[in-house]
């Protein structure tokens, strides 16, 4: 069953040159980053934002929750906003409503991450993409960071462990 999903994912993400280049960029990014701020992470363990963050934490990334209504999530100190984080973050992963994305992207630009990632369900934001890429920051949207890690990075790690 696993290979069926892997084959489907690889076919879908390599369906054309544009998607293939984007997938290469995502793969490189996930191999080099260490710290991921999750904007809009829920305190509810059954919400997608916490499920994704928990997966990434177990995969070895340092997760930084950004939720003004929480002191701690997933055993990590939660910050009210990105500017309150006293260290650099590599990726800002955003779980917000589509109408909140421009403000969240502007806040993310203030901390100058390597990448700004809009999770699935946050909409399509070409004007935000243009603004972010003009600052030489990677911009990923309409993709799930967990799914990309699961299919692009985890198989490599499993092969290293087995070999």
C-alpha positions in Angstrom: 0.0 0.0 0.0 2.8 2.4 0.9 4.5 2.1 -2.5 1.1 2.9 -4.2 0.9 6.2 -2.3 4.6 7.0 -2.9 4.2 6.3 -6.6 1.1 8.5 -6.8 2.8 11.3 -5.0 6.0 11.2 -7.1 3.9 11.1 -10.3 1.8 14.0 -9.1 4.7 16.2 -7.9 6.7 15.5 -11.0 3.8 15.8 -13.5 5.4 18.8 -15.2 8.6 20.9 -15.2 7.2 23.6 -12.9 5.9 21.1 -10.3 9.1 19.1 -10.5 11.3 22.2 -9.9 9.1 23.3 -7.0 9.3 19.8 -5.5 13.1 19.8 -5.8 13.1 23.1 -4.0 10.8 21.8 -1.2 13.0 18.7 -0.8 16.2 20.8 -0.5 14.5 23.1 2.0 13.2 20.3 4.2 16.7 18.8 4.3 18.4 22.0 5.4 16.0 23.6 7.9 15.9 23.0 11.6 13.4 25.4 13.2 9.8 25.8 12.1 7.5 28.4 13.6 3.9 27.2 13.3 1.6 30.2 13.2 -2.0 29.5 14.1 -1.2 26.2 15.9 -4.1 25.0 17.9 -4.1 23.8 21.5 -6.5 21.1 20.3 -4.4 17.9 19.5 -7.1 16.9 17.0 -6.7 19.9 14.8 -4.5 19.7 11.6 -2.1 22.4 12.8 -1.2 20.4 15.9 -1.1 17.1 14.1 1.3 18.5 11.5 3.5 20.2 14.1 3.6 17.0 16.2 4.7 15.0 13.1 7.4 17.5 12.3 8.6 17.5 15.9 8.9 13.7 15.9 10.8 14.0 12.6 13.5 16.0 14.4 12.6 19.6 13.7 12.4 22.2 16.5 8.8 23.4 16.5 8.0 26.9 17.7 4.3 27.4 18.5 2.8 30.8 17.7 -0.5 31.1 19.4 -1.3 34.1 21.7 -3.9 32.1 23.7 -1.4 29.4 24.8 1.7 29.3 27.0 2.9 26.0 25.8 2.0 23.5 23.0 3.6 20.2 22.4 5.9 20.8 25.3 7.3 24.0 23.7 6.9 27.6 24.8 4.3 29.3 22.7 4.8 32.8 21.6 2.0 35.4 20.9 3.6 36.4 17.6 6.6 35.9 15.5 8.5 39.0 16.7 8.4 37.6 20.2 10.5 34.6 19.3 14.1 35.4 20.7 15.9 33.3 18.1 15.9 32.8 14.3 13.4 30.5 12.6 14.0 28.8 9.3 10.4 28.3 8.2 7.2 30.1 9.1 4.4 27.6 8.5 1.1 29.4 8.4 -2.3 27.8 9.4 -4.7 30.8 9.1 -7.8 31.6 7.2 -7.3 32.8 3.6 -8.3 36.4 4.6 -5.7 36.5 7.3 -2.8 35.4 5.1 -1.6 38.9 3.9 -1.2 40.0 7.5 0.5 36.7 8.5 2.9 37.0 5.6 3.8 40.6 6.4 4.6 39.5 10.0 6.6 36.6 8.7 8.6 38.9 6.5 9.7 40.9 9.6 11.6 37.9 11.0 13.3 37.1 7.6 12.9 33.3 7.5 14.4 31.1 4.7 10.8 30.1 3.7 7.2 31.0 4.3 4.9 28.1 3.9 1.1 28.4 3.5 -0.6 25.2 4.5 -3.3 23.6 2.4 -6.6 25.4 2.8 -5.1 28.9 3.1 -5.9 29.8 -0.5 -3.9 30.9 -3.5 -2.0 34.2 -2.9 0.0 35.2 -6.0 0.5 38.8 -4.7 2.0 37.5 -1.5 4.2 35.1 -3.4 5.5 38.0 -5.5 6.2 40.1 -2.4 8.0 37.2 -0.6 10.1 36.1 -3.5 11.2 39.7 -4.2 12.9 39.4 -0.8 14.7 36.2 -1.9 12.6 34.1 0.5 11.1 30.8 -0.6 7.3 30.8 -0.8 5.4 27.5 -0.8 1.6 27.4 -1.0 -1.0 24.8 -1.7 1.2 22.0 -0.2 1.4 20.4 3.2 4.8 20.4 4.8 4.0 17.1 6.6 3.0 15.3 3.4 6.1 16.7 1.6 8.3 15.5 4.4 6.6 12.1 4.6 7.1 11.4 0.9 10.4 13.3 0.1 12.5 13.0 3.2 11.3 10.1 5.4 12.0 7.5 2.7 15.7 8.7 2.5 16.0 8.6 6.3 14.5 5.1 6.5 16.9 3.9 3.7 19.9 5.3 5.7 18.7 3.6 8.8 18.3 0.3 7.0 21.6 0.5 5.1 
